[in-house]
Amino acid sequence: MSRTLLVVHHTPSPGTRELLEAVLAGAKDPDISGVDVVVRPALAATLPDMLDADGYLFGTTANFGYMSGALKHFFDTVYYPSLDHVAGRPYGLWVHGNNDTVGAVGAVEKLATGLALAKAADVLDVVGGVDAGVRDRAYELGGTLAATLMEE
């Protein structure tokens, strides 16, 4: 039985795009089987995407101390209709900012708590440039979420 990992992201900058590519590479690691990775930009992700997924990876920039407006729009769209339908499903998060990511991380974690999602990995919280070490951590994040679904 195949499981679905939904990756919802807002990646307007080169740094966030690099993180997305590394997360996806990890989620699609050849050692992971039985997991379909569905990728949606935050403004294109829908309620059926949310309900049909078995786990989630959320990625965003930190904008003015908060998550991107695009990811906020996604959560505004799916939050109430998803309540009681997604509880217990695993999630992961990556956030990239130039100088502060605390507010963005906290906001997404509050929404995930409200949805009763299960945090499956530490948040990948990146301030500043993206280097090989950060790309490795992003790969690990994607792999961890996909492997979590593979084991279920």
C-alpha positions as CSV (number, residue, x, y, z in Angstrom):
1,M,0.0,0.0,0.0
2,S,1.5,3.3,-1.1
3,R,1.5,6.3,1.3
4,T,1.5,9.9,0.3
5,L,3.8,12.6,1.6
6,L,2.5,16.1,0.7
7,V,5.2,18.8,0.4
8,V,3.7,22.3,0.7
9,H,6.1,25.1,0.1
10,H,6.7,28.8,-0.6
11,T,10.2,29.0,-2.1
12,P,10.7,32.4,-3.8
13,S,14.4,32.8,-3.1
14,P,17.4,30.8,-4.3
15,G,18.1,29.7,-0.7
16,T,14.6,28.3,-0.1
17,R,14.6,26.7,-3.6
18,E,17.9,24.9,-2.6
19,L,16.3,23.7,0.6
20,L,13.2,22.4,-1.3
21,E,15.4,20.5,-3.8
22,A,17.4,18.9,-0.9
23,V,14.2,18.0,1.0
24,L,12.7,16.4,-2.1
25,A,15.9,14.4,-2.8
26,G,15.8,13.0,0.7
27,A,12.1,12.2,0.4
28,K,12.8,10.3,-2.8
29,D,15.9,8.5,-1.6
30,P,16.2,5.2,-3.5
31,D,16.2,3.2,-0.2
32,I,12.7,4.5,0.6
33,S,9.8,2.6,-1.0
34,G,6.1,2.8,-1.0
35,V,5.9,6.6,-0.6
36,D,4.5,8.9,-3.2
37,V,5.8,12.5,-2.9
38,V,3.3,15.1,-4.0
39,V,4.7,18.6,-4.3
40,R,2.5,21.7,-4.2
41,P,3.4,25.4,-4.1
42,A,1.5,26.8,-1.1
43,L,-0.9,28.9,-3.2
44,A,-1.8,25.8,-5.3
45,A,-2.2,23.3,-2.5
46,T,-5.8,22.3,-1.8
47,L,-8.0,20.7,0.9
48,P,-8.1,17.4,-1.0
49,D,-4.3,17.5,-1.1
50,M,-4.3,17.8,2.7
51,L,-6.9,15.2,3.3
52,D,-5.4,12.7,0.9
53,A,-1.9,12.8,2.4
54,D,-0.6,10.6,5.1
55,G,2.2,13.0,6.2
56,Y,3.4,16.5,5.5
57,L,6.5,18.6,4.9
58,F,6.0,22.4,5.1
59,G,8.6,24.9,3.9
60,T,8.5,28.6,4.1
61,T,10.5,31.8,4.2
62,A,10.5,33.9,7.3
63,N,8.9,37.2,6.3
64,F,8.7,40.1,8.8
65,G,8.8,37.6,11.8
66,Y,6.2,35.3,10.4
67,M,5.6,32.5,7.9
68,S,5.1,33.5,4.3
69,G,1.7,34.8,3.3
70,A,1.4,32.0,0.8
71,L,1.8,29.3,3.5
72,K,-0.5,31.2,5.8
73,H,-3.1,31.2,3.0
74,F,-2.8,27.4,2.7
75,F,-3.4,26.9,6.4
76,D,-6.3,29.4,6.3
77,T,-7.9,27.3,3.5
78,V,-7.4,23.9,5.0
79,Y,-7.4,24.4,8.8
80,Y,-11.1,24.0,9.8
81,P,-12.1,21.5,7.2
82,S,-9.1,19.3,8.2
83,L,-9.8,19.3,11.9
84,D,-10.5,15.8,13.2
85,H,-9.3,14.3,9.9
86,V,-5.6,14.7,10.0
87,A,-4.8,14.2,13.7
88,G,-1.8,12.1,14.4
89,R,-0.3,12.4,10.9
90,P,3.4,13.2,10.9
91,Y,4.9,16.5,9.7
92,G,8.2,18.2,9.3
93,L,9.1,21.9,8.7
94,W,11.9,23.9,7.2
95,V,12.1,27.7,7.5
96,H,14.7,30.0,5.9
97,G,15.3,33.6,6.9
98,N,17.9,36.2,6.6
99,N,18.1,37.2,10.2
100,D,15.2,35.7,12.3
101,T,13.0,32.6,12.0
102,V,11.5,32.3,15.5
103,G,8.1,33.8,14.7
104,A,7.7,31.8,11.5
105,V,8.6,28.5,13.2
106,G,6.3,29.2,16.2
107,A,3.4,30.1,14.0
108,V,3.6,26.9,11.9
109,E,4.1,24.8,15.0
110,K,1.0,26.3,16.6
111,L,-1.1,25.5,13.6
112,A,0.3,21.9,13.5
113,T,-0.5,21.6,17.2
114,G,-4.0,22.8,16.5
115,L,-4.4,20.2,13.8
116,A,-3.0,17.6,16.2
117,L,-0.2,16.7,13.7
118,A,2.7,14.7,15.1
119,K,6.1,16.3,14.8
120,A,8.3,13.6,13.2
121,A,11.6,15.5,13.0
122,D,13.3,18.6,14.4
123,V,12.6,21.8,12.6
124,L,15.2,22.8,10.0
125,D,15.6,26.4,11.0
126,V,18.1,28.2,8.7
127,V,19.3,31.7,9.1
128,G,21.5,33.1,6.4
129,G,23.2,31.2,3.6
130,V,22.6,27.6,2.6
131,D,25.8,25.5,2.6
132,A,26.5,21.8,2.2
133,G,25.8,21.1,5.8
134,V,22.4,22.7,5.6
135,R,21.6,20.9,2.4
136,D,22.5,17.6,4.2
137,R,20.1,18.5,7.0
138,A,17.4,19.2,4.5
139,Y,18.0,15.9,2.8
140,E,17.8,14.2,6.1
141,L,14.5,16.0,6.9
142,G,12.9,14.8,3.7
143,G,14.2,11.3,4.2
144,T,13.0,11.1,7.8
145,L,9.4,12.1,6.8
146,A,9.3,9.6,3.9
147,A,10.9,6.8,6.1
148,T,8.3,7.5,8.8
149,L,5.5,6.9,6.3
150,M,7.3,3.8,4.9
151,E,7.4,2.3,8.4
152,E,3.7,2.9,9.2
